[in-house]
Amino acid sequence: AEAIQLHEHLSRSQAWARAVEMMARVQMPDAGRRAKDYPHQLSGGLRQRVMIAMALSCHPKLLIADEPTTALDVTIQAEILELLRKLREDFALSMLLITHDLGVVAETADRVAVMYAGRIVEEAPVRDIFHNPRHPYTEGLLRSVPRLTEEGLKQRRLETIEGTVPNLLHLPRGCKFAPRCAYVIDECALAEIPLFEVSEEHCARCIRYDRVGHESAKTHPERSRSTQTRAGAGMQ
């Protein structure tokens, strides 16, 4: 309640009442009693609800949720995501969700920015990201997601993105993804790559964005093979 007192200029009793109210708003059972508990007395899911209540207690216009489902089991993850969706509507606020979980992105986001080596490499509505990726890194991320299709179930190993993440202190010239890219050409290393407009709501940091997804456009197709294929080749 101290933060509420400081920012909202309320008395101690008023701030405490607001804190209990916010804990109830995030669906904390028996909020009045649990507000007196210490963190070690709460489960991971309840601690996450307390953090959300604290973040919303001063009625911000923007909520930044950094990996809000990390270390939570699947059931609790779903509850937290549903809670965030409800609170976004109830409080009429914007939410910046930071996550590496593409399933969470698909369920929650309206618009997505994909980052690599500290830079946005693609930005688009969530549907375009999943159905029409225009940057090779985005394509690689989606290719590595398990699929419950007949083809996906036959694949014994998940696909990976070739190579390793660059040293941020010594980034390569030009496109930072070029050393790992299946579509790379000489021009990719000449200068910093700007964000190109793919459509009115879609942009990508790739000079070959219009060729992403075309097998014939790959200059290094071995960089986009599945781990199963590479493992099989190594055993022969």
C-alpha positions in Angstrom: 0.0 0.0 0.0 3.0 2.3 0.4 3.2 3.0 -3.4 -0.5 3.9 -3.4 0.0 6.3 -0.6 3.0 7.9 -2.4 1.4 8.3 -5.8 -2.2 8.7 -5.0 -1.8 10.9 -1.9 -4.2 8.7 0.2 -4.2 8.1 3.9 -2.8 4.8 5.2 -6.2 3.3 5.7 -7.4 4.5 2.3 -4.3 3.0 0.6 -4.8 -0.3 2.4 -8.5 -0.4 1.3 -7.4 0.2 -2.3 -4.8 -2.5 -2.0 -7.3 -5.0 -0.8 -9.8 -3.9 -3.5 -7.1 -4.4 -6.2 -6.3 -7.9 -4.9 -10.0 -8.7 -5.2 -10.0 -7.4 -8.7 -7.3 -9.8 -9.7 -9.4 -12.7 -8.3 -7.4 -13.2 -5.1 -9.5 -15.5 -2.9 -10.2 -14.0 0.6 -8.3 -10.8 -0.4 -8.6 -9.1 3.0 -6.9 -11.9 4.8 -4.3 -12.8 2.1 -3.2 -9.1 1.9 -1.6 -9.7 5.3 0.4 -12.7 4.2 4.1 -12.8 3.4 5.3 -13.8 -0.1 6.5 -17.2 1.1 3.0 -18.0 2.2 1.6 -17.6 -1.3 1.7 -20.0 -4.3 3.4 -18.9 -7.6 0.1 -18.1 -9.2 -1.1 -16.0 -6.2 2.2 -14.1 -6.1 1.8 -13.3 -9.8 -1.7 -12.0 -9.1 -0.3 -9.8 -6.3 2.2 -8.3 -8.7 -0.5 -7.5 -11.2 -2.6 -5.9 -8.5 0.4 -3.8 -7.5 1.0 -2.7 -11.1 -2.6 -1.7 -11.6 -3.2 -0.1 -8.2 -2.5 3.5 -9.5 -4.6 3.0 -12.6 -1.8 3.2 -15.3 -2.7 3.6 -19.0 0.0 1.0 -20.0 0.8 -2.3 -18.3 4.2 -3.9 -19.1 4.0 -7.7 -18.5 7.5 -9.2 -18.8 7.2 -13.0 -19.0 4.1 -13.1 -16.8 3.7 -16.9 -17.1 7.3 -18.0 -16.5 7.7 -20.9 -14.0 3.9 -21.4 -13.8 2.2 -24.7 -14.7 0.0 -24.8 -17.8 -3.3 -24.4 -15.9 -2.1 -21.3 -13.9 -0.6 -19.9 -17.1 -4.0 -20.0 -18.8 -5.7 -18.4 -15.7 -3.2 -15.5 -15.7 -3.5 -14.9 -19.4 -7.3 -14.8 -19.1 -7.0 -12.5 -16.1 -4.8 -10.1 -18.1 -7.2 -10.1 -21.0 -10.1 -9.2 -18.6 -8.2 -6.5 -16.8 -7.1 -4.9 -20.1 -10.8 -4.5 -21.0 -12.0 -3.5 -17.5 -9.3 -0.9 -17.0 -9.2 0.2 -20.7 -5.5 0.0 -20.8 -2.8 -1.0 -23.3 -0.6 -3.9 -22.5 3.0 -4.6 -23.6 3.6 -8.3 -23.3 7.2 -9.5 -23.4 7.5 -13.3 -23.9 9.4 -16.0 -25.8 6.3 -18.2 -25.8 4.7 -18.1 -29.2 1.6 -19.8 -27.9 1.1 -16.9 -25.5 1.6 -14.5 -28.3 -1.0 -16.2 -30.5 -3.6 -16.2 -27.6 -3.0 -12.8 -26.3 -1.5 -10.3 -28.7 -3.2 -8.0 -31.2 0.1 -6.7 -32.7 3.6 -8.3 -32.5 7.1 -7.0 -32.7 9.8 -9.7 -33.2 13.2 -8.7 -31.8 16.7 -10.1 -32.6 20.0 -8.9 -31.2 18.3 -5.9 -29.6 16.5 -4.7 -32.8 12.9 -5.1 -34.0 13.2 -7.2 -37.2 9.5 -7.6 -37.9 6.3 -5.9 -36.7 2.8 -6.8 -37.8 -0.7 -7.8 -36.7 -0.5 -11.2 -34.9 -2.3 -13.0 -37.8 0.3 -11.8 -40.3 3.2 -12.9 -38.1 1.9 -16.4 -37.9 0.6 -16.8 -41.5 2.8 -14.5 -43.5 6.2 -14.0 -41.8 8.5 -11.7 -43.8 11.7 -12.0 -41.9 13.9 -15.2 -41.9 14.2 -15.1 -38.1 10.4 -15.0 -37.6 10.1 -17.8 -40.1 12.7 -19.8 -38.1 10.9 -19.2 -34.8 7.6 -20.5 -36.3 9.3 -23.5 -37.9 10.6 -24.6 -34.5 7.2 -24.7 -32.9 5.8 -28.3 -32.3 2.8 -29.0 -34.5 0.0 -31.5 -33.8 -0.4 -32.3 -37.5 0.2 -35.7 -39.2 3.5 -34.3 -40.6 4.5 -32.7 -37.3 3.8 -35.9 -35.3 6.1 -37.9 -37.7 9.0 -35.4 -37.1 11.1 -36.9 -34.3 13.1 -33.8 -33.6 12.1 -30.1 -33.5 13.6 -27.8 -36.1 16.2 -25.3 -34.9 17.7 -22.1 -36.2 21.2 -22.7 -37.5 24.2 -21.0 -35.7 24.4 -19.1 -32.5 23.2 -15.7 -31.2 25.8 -12.9 -32.0 27.9 -11.2 -29.4 26.1 -7.9 -28.7 29.4 -6.2 -28.1 30.7 -7.2 -31.5 27.7 -7.3 -33.8 28.3 -8.2 -37.5 28.1 -5.4 -40.1 24.8 -5.1 -41.9 22.0 -7.6 -41.1 22.6 -9.1 -37.6 20.9 -12.3 -38.6 22.9 -12.8 -41.9 25.4 -15.4 -40.5 22.4 -17.7 -39.7 20.1 -16.8 -42.6 19.1 -19.2 -45.3 18.3 -16.3 -47.7 21.5 -14.2 -47.2 23.2 -12.4 -50.2 26.2 -10.2 -50.4 24.2 -7.0 -50.0 23.0 -8.1 -46.6 26.5 -7.3 -45.1 27.0 -3.9 -46.7 25.1 -1.6 -44.4 22.5 -1.4 -41.6 19.2 -2.8 -42.8 16.2 -0.5 -42.4 12.6 -1.6 -41.7 10.9 -2.1 -45.1 7.1 -1.6 -45.4 5.6 -4.9 -46.5 2.1 -3.5 -46.2 0.3 -0.7 -44.4 0.5 -2.5 -41.1 3.4 -4.8 -41.7 7.2 -4.1 -41.8 10.3 -6.2 -41.8 14.1 -5.6 -41.5 15.0 -7.7 -44.5 16.0 -6.6 -48.1 14.6 -9.9 -49.4 11.3 -9.8 -47.4 9.4 -10.5 -50.6 11.3 -13.8 -51.1 11.0 -15.2 -47.5 9.1 -18.5 -47.7 10.2 -19.4 -51.2 12.6 -22.4 -51.2 14.1 -21.3 -54.6 15.2 -18.1 -53.0 17.4 -19.8 -50.3 21.1 -19.3 -50.9 22.0 -21.5 -47.9 19.1 -24.1 -47.7 21.2 -26.2 -45.3 20.6 -23.5 -42.6 16.8 -24.3 -42.6 16.9 -28.1 -42.6 15.3 -29.8 -39.6 17.5 -31.3 -36.9 16.1 -34.7 -37.8 17.5 -34.3 -41.4 20.9 -33.2 -40.2 21.0 -36.0 -37.6 20.1 -38.6 -40.2 22.7 -37.3 -42.6 25.3 -37.5 -39.9 24.6 -41.1 -39.2 25.0 -42.2 -42.8 
